[in-house]
C-alpha cells in the first residue's frame, strides 16, 4: 500500500506490475523469515543434504509468493530490476535463513546499529524507489530525495519501536537491539524523534504542495506517535505486530482517502 501511496504523491502513472511485485515480495519475506534452510556438507565439502524446516503454511505461501514475484519481475524495466535486486540482496543479508551443520549463519539483523537502518533502507527502496524507477527523471530528481528521507524516517521509527515486542526473548538469546541498549523509555524517545523529523520534513518539502497529502501524512504521523507512546513490551505479541505494522497501512489509506475525496 505504501507503494501505491508513493505513486499518488508523485502524481505518476500506476505501474500494476511493480505494485504487485512489492506485495508478493513482502509476502515472501514475511514467510521465508520463518523458515530455516539447513545445509549439511559432507566429506571434502560435498553437499550431502539441504533441509527446509518450518510450518507448511509458511513454506506454501513463500513458494507461491516467489512464483508470483517472478511473473511480475518479467514485466519490469531494467531500472526497476536493479532496484529490486538491491532490495533482495539486502533482505537476504538481513534475515539470513541459512544454517550450516546446525549452526545458523548470523545475519545483519544481529547488528545493533545496522539492523534498523538496513530494514528501513529495504522498505524505503521497495516502496519509494521501485514504483517510480521506470522513469529516470523521477528517481534522480529532488522530489525523490525528499520522499526517500521521509519514508526512511517513518519506517525507522516503526522498526525501532517494533524491537520492544521481542525485548525479553532477545535478552535470552543474546541478540543486541536498540530496545535492549536504550531501554523502554529510550527506545520510545528515539522513535518519537524520528517521527518528529518526519513531520518537520512534510512542512519543509517545497515539492509537496498538495495540502490534502500534507494533511494525510501529518495525520499519520500523529497517529503513529500515539502508537509509539502506548507501545509496551508486555503487550500481546500478535496485537503488537498488528498495531505497529498497521501504522504503515494507516498512512497509505489516509493518502489514498484524501486523494479520492
Secondary structure, 3 states (H helix, E strand, C coil): CHHHHHHHHCCCCCCHHHHHHHHHHHHHHHHHCCCEEEEEECHHHCEEEEEEECCHHHHHHHHHHHHHHHHHHCCCCHHHHHHHHHHHHHHHHHHCCEEECCEECCCHHHCCCHHHHHHHHHHHHHHHHHHHCCCHHHHCCHHHHHHHHHHHHHHHHHHHHHHHHHHHHHHHHCCCCHHHHHHHHHHHHHHHHHHHHHHHHHHHCCCCCCHHHHHHHHHHHHHHHHHHHHCCCCCCHHHHHHHHHHHHHHHHHHHHHHHHC
